[in-house]
Amino acid sequence: DLFCTLLIYTTYIHIQPIVKMMRRACTAMPVARRMAAAPCAAVVAARPASTVAISVQGLHYVGTGLAAIALAGVGLGIGTIFGNLLVACARQPNMTRMLFNYAILGFALTEAIGLFALMLAFLMLFS
């Protein structure tokens, strides 16, 4: 919470002088000169409201992307398992063999979740 507050405050401090400078530059210039300086702004007209056409193929891509997010979690899980295995083996070297067996079991279960997520992603993409 404190980190977010500091991040927002420091961003505000850095952006505030730029915004003030741009306001002064825009208000100091007459409207006719502003239009002449930015001709593309005068060309852009308000467009009428339209409906968005959503294709089924686009939804397949969105579903595949959302299902592939689970693969990032699998990568984090496997890294955590083997990172903690190294810490545990450094603390108790005499239990290395048993800890390694548990780590391989955890790796297999975590990888199975990843394979299910990948299978689901491919099913969504190609069905």
SVG drawing of the C-alpha trace seen along z (x, -y; Angstrom):
<svg xmlns="http://www.w3.org/2000/svg" viewBox="-24 -34 49 75">
<polyline fill="none" stroke="black" stroke-width="0.4" points="0.0,0.0 2.8,-2.4 4.7,-1.4 1.7,-2.2 1.3,-5.5 4.9,-6.4 4.9,-5.3 1.8,-7.5 3.2,-10.4 6.6,-10.3 5.0,-9.9 2.8,-12.9 5.8,-15.0 7.6,-14.1 4.7,-14.6 3.3,-17.8 5.9,-20.2 5.4,-18.8 1.7,-19.2 2.0,-22.8 4.4,-23.6 2.1,-22.1 -0.9,-24.0 1.1,-27.3 2.2,-26.5 -1.4,-25.7 -3.1,-28.6 -0.5,-31.2 -1.1,-30.4 -4.3,-31.7 -6.8,-29.2 -6.2,-29.9 -2.4,-29.3 -3.1,-26.1 -5.3,-24.8 -2.6,-25.7 0.1,-24.1 -1.9,-20.8 -3.8,-20.4 -4.6,-16.7 -6.6,-17.8 -9.0,-19.8 -9.5,-16.8 -10.6,-14.4 -14.4,-14.4 -16.7,-12.8 -17.7,-9.4 -21.1,-7.9 -21.5,-5.1 -21.1,-1.7 -21.5,1.9 -18.5,4.0 -18.4,7.2 -16.9,10.1 -15.8,13.1 -15.7,16.6 -12.1,17.0 -11.2,13.9 -12.8,15.4 -10.7,18.6 -7.6,16.5 -8.7,14.7 -9.5,18.1 -6.2,19.6 -4.3,16.6 -6.2,16.8 -5.6,20.6 -1.9,20.0 -1.6,17.8 -1.7,20.9 1.7,21.9 3.3,19.0 2.1,20.3 3.5,23.7 6.9,22.2 6.8,20.3 5.8,23.5 8.6,25.6 11.1,22.9 9.8,22.7 10.0,26.4 13.6,26.8 14.7,23.6 13.3,24.8 14.9,28.2 18.3,26.6 17.7,24.7 16.5,27.9 19.5,29.9 21.9,27.2 20.3,27.2 20.1,31.0 22.5,32.8 21.8,36.2 18.1,36.1 19.0,35.2 17.7,38.4 14.3,38.3 13.9,34.6 14.8,35.2 12.1,37.8 9.5,35.4 10.7,32.7 10.3,35.0 6.8,35.8 6.0,32.1 7.5,31.4 5.4,34.2 2.2,32.9 2.9,29.3 3.9,30.3 0.7,32.2 -1.3,29.1 0.7,27.3 0.0,30.0 -3.7,29.9 -3.6,26.1 -1.7,26.5 -4.2,29.1 -7.1,26.9 -5.5,24.0 -5.0,26.1 -8.6,27.4 -9.9,23.8 -7.7,22.8 -8.3,25.6 -11.9,26.6"/>
</svg>
